[in-house]
Each structure stands twice: as C-alpha cells, then as structure tokens.
Amino acid sequence: MATSVRLWREGPRFLPVFPHLCLLKDPHHCTMSVRRLCRQTGLSQWNILYAKSRSAPDPGKLLAGPNGLLHCGCRGASICRPVMRLSLPAHIRSISTCSLLHGSQKSSLDPMPPSDPHQLVSTELSTLYNDIKEELSTFGSVLRDMSHYYFDGQGKAFRPMVVLLMSRACNFHNGAAENSLAHDSQRRISMIAEMIHTASLVHDDVIDEADTRRGKACVSNLHGQRKAILTGDYILTVSSMALAAIGNKDVVILLSQVIEDLVRGEFMQLGTKEDEDERFAHYLKKTFKKTASLLAHSCRAVAVLSGCSKDVQEVAYQYGKNLGIAFQLVDDMLDFLSTEEMMGKPTAADLKLGLATAPVLFAAEKYPELNAMIMRRFSEPGDVELAREAVAKTDSLQQSRILAEQYCREAVRQIHQLAPSPERDALVTITQKVLNRKK
C-alpha cells in the first residue's frame, strides 16, 4: 500500500473539520499507523495529528474513529470521542493522507499543500465567462454590452466552482471517474447558476438603488433602471433556455425553484416580523431563499445528472444549503467589519436599506431598544449609527460567526458521506475559505 501524505496546517482550530483523527506520539509511527488504519477499516483516508508539545493529554491515543475500530496500531491507542470537545494547548502538526493505492509497501511522508479548490476545476472555469457571453449573444450592441458587463472574469466564480466540484465528487462516488455526457450537462449547470446569480445582482442593484458593484459602477447606474431591469430579465431568460436544452425534467424543476425562491426571498426582505421571537427564523428563511437555494438546488441538479441515488442527491442539496447560509452569515458580518475598498461595494449597506441581519438581531437581545428601530427599518436620523454602536458593544459578531461555523460543520458532515476524492476534500476546504474570507 503506497501512501502519499501532505501537510495541512497547524493549530487545533482546524481539527473539527476531519471525521477521522489520530494523535501520535511521534512521526515515526505515521507509516505503520496509516497502513494499519486503512487495512482495518477499509477507509481510503485518515488524518494524522502529531503533537509536538508534552502538554498534550494522552498523545498516543486515538481521538476519533469509525464505529467498530478498537485499535489503530499505535502504542496505547484507544478510542476517545467526541472530537468537537477536543481542546489541546499543544502545538499540533496535522498530516492528511491524500491517496492510498494498492501496490508498493513504500510510503512517502513528503509534505504537500492541500488541494486548491479553484485549481481542481481551473480548466472548466477558464472558459466559463466566455461561454456565458456566447450564450448571451445578441444583435443589439447595447443589450449585449450590458448583459456581458458582470461576466468580465473579475468575480469570484464561487458558485460555478462549488457546482463543478460537487459534479466531480458525485461522479466519483457513483463509480465513474468521468462521464462525458453527464460532465457536459453538469458544466452547463455551473454556467446557469452563475447567470441566475448575476441576473439577481442586476435586479438587486435596482431595488437597492446601488451605485457600485464589484468595485465599479453598477449597470443601473450606467444605463438607468429600466434598461438594467430588462438586462436582468434577459440574462434570466437565456439561462432558462440553456436549462431547457439540457433536456432533464427534474433538473428544470430544480433550477426553476431557485428563481421562485429569489422572488419570494426579495419579498420577505421587504417586510419585518413584529414578533421578536419570529425574526431570526424569518431572517434564516429569507437567507435560504435569496442565497442558499441557488447552491442547494444546483448541487442537487448535478447529483441528479450523475445518476446518484436520492440519498446522495439529498447530501448534495444539504451541503449546498448549509454552505450557502454560512456564506450569507459571513457576508452580513463583513458588512460591519470590512471597508468599502475591500468589499467593492458600500459597507453598512444593510442597515441603510433597513435590513436587520444576524449581528443586529443578536445585539437586540442585549439592547431591546433596537427592536423599535428594526420595526421602523432604521429610518429615523441616528438609527443606523446607534445600531452599529450596539453591534460593536456586544459579542453579536462572534455569535454570528459561531452560527456560520455550525452551518459549515453540517455541510462538512454531509459531504463526508460521499466517497473520498480530491474534489470532496476541496468542498471541505471551501467551508474554511467561506469562514475566513475578507470580502
């Protein structure tokens, strides 16, 4: 059994991401333990933690493992869970086995960097925006230029990246390294997802009367609101035509649900719940419809195209749903933390639009006077400043991050039900990138 091992990162904060953890007394046990762990459990991946500090409790014990595993082959190893309660003062070095192949008995412990999610699908992403522009071809130069405006390659391409990684992870889980027909259709889902997302941005800028988007003037600011609305409609129309061309009824239904959710979410955002106890549930439901629905249904769509079982389709859906909600929670935090230059759009925009996001809702638990401001949508002079001050005085941003972490942990738990693959691991890495992003 040949083992390729890579260095992940240092620090105990990263531990909860992994489902299988083993803490070793010294690095010389790595090769033996990886072989025995995989032989005993049939798993293709284990994550090895080497504690350098003597202050680590029981450095030879197995910290977590699948049911039925009694011994990992290390001296004094035993099962001790749950991992989530682990708090080590030790300086920890984490090593993850990235591929375990039958054959030579030699092992390589040379550290390798973790897979870059973007790099894994860079070939598909490299032509994504040009392919979208081709779909948006039109004889009218003004409409063409307006519909192409945000497909300039300057966006994060976050949604297409997630959809493409999920496609490959599902294909591999379903027993095929690559299925050309499914792969082409799955790539088109990634394009459609980006088109739907971009159309919603064009419409949002009209509703919010925004001036900038991604560090440049928004379409409605350049061409007026009427033309901007028509441009968003045109992008949605073309995305619907591309969706119909895939020829899968179930997939059409899934992505059509996204468009309905976007509209319903926007209407939910226009209102405020009078009952304070219902506001957070309202906020999370709105967040799902406006942000997470697109990821959730797109991930399920590519699982359908892979021919995956209903259970695997649900895994893909739940991963997208939880990742999408976490993404928006972090976005709402950044509205209080980042500068306009970093975000590429005005900060404190939500408060100025009258929106109470997670940080404000958490702060209202300590400052009940915020409830009146929430009901009047921060419309009176000084409301925005007072709300920002209340958020700064409380731990509401930390509470928002904890909530985002909980959604990311659930996304990781879901995706670990798929067969181990570089793409599955990249989807885990994305949850950390979402939590740590600055813009």
ZINORJO-V144913 format. One line per field, one symbol per residue. ss: DSSP state (A for helix, B for strand, O for the rest). psi: psi as a letter, one per 20 degrees, with the letter a starting at -180 (. if undefined). burial: # if it has 24 or more other C-alpha atoms within 12 Angstrom, else .. A space follows every 50 residues. Layout:
# ZINORJO-V144913
ss->???
psi->???
burial->???
This chain:
# ZINORJO-V144913
ss->OBBBBBBBBBOAAAAAAOOOBBBBOOAAAAAAAAAAAAAAAOOOOOBBBB BOOOOOOOOOOBOOOOOOOOOOOOOOOOBOOOAAAOOOOOOBBBBBBBBB BOOOOOBBOOOOOOOOAAAAOAAAAAOAAAAAAAAOOOOOAAAAAAAAOO OOOOOOOAAAAAAAAAAAAAAAAOOOOOOAAAAAAAAAAAAAAAAAAAAA AAAAAAAAOOOBBOOBBOAAAAAOAAAAAAAAAAAAAAAAAAAAAAOOAA AAAAAAAAAAAAAAAAAAAAOOOOOAAAAAAAAAAAAAAAAAAAAAAAAA AAAAAOOOOAAAAAAAAAAAAAAAAAAAAAAAAAAAAOOAAAAOOOOOAA AAOOOOOAAAAAAAAAOOOAAAAAAOOOOOOOAAAAAAAAAAAOOAAAAA AAAAAAAAAAAAAAAOOOOOOAAAAAAAAAAAAAAAOOO
psi->opppqqpfrqpihigihqhoqppqhqiiigggggggghhhijqipqoppo piqiippmijqphqrqpiphpiiqpkqrporqhhjpopiqoppppppipo qqcqjqqpjppqqqpoghhhkhghhhjghhhghghkpqhohghghghigi ljjirikgghggggghghgggghjjphpogghgghhhhhhggghgggghh gghghggilqhqpkjrprghhhiqhghgghggggggghhhghghhhkogh hggghhhggghgghhhhhhirpphohiighhgghghggghghgggghggh ghhghikqrhghhhggghggghggggghghghghhihrrhhghjrqrjhg ghijpoaggghghhhhnhihghhghjlliqpiggghggggghirkhhghh ggghhghhhhgggghiiqqprhhghhhghhhhhghjqi.
burial->..#######..#.##############.##########....######## ##.....#########..#.####..####..#....#.#.######### ......###....##.##.##..##..##.###.##......######## #...####################.......##.################ ######.#######...####...#.##########.###.##..#.... ##.######.###.##.##..##.....##.################### ########...##########################.....######## ##############..#..#########....##.###.##...####.# #.#################################.#.#
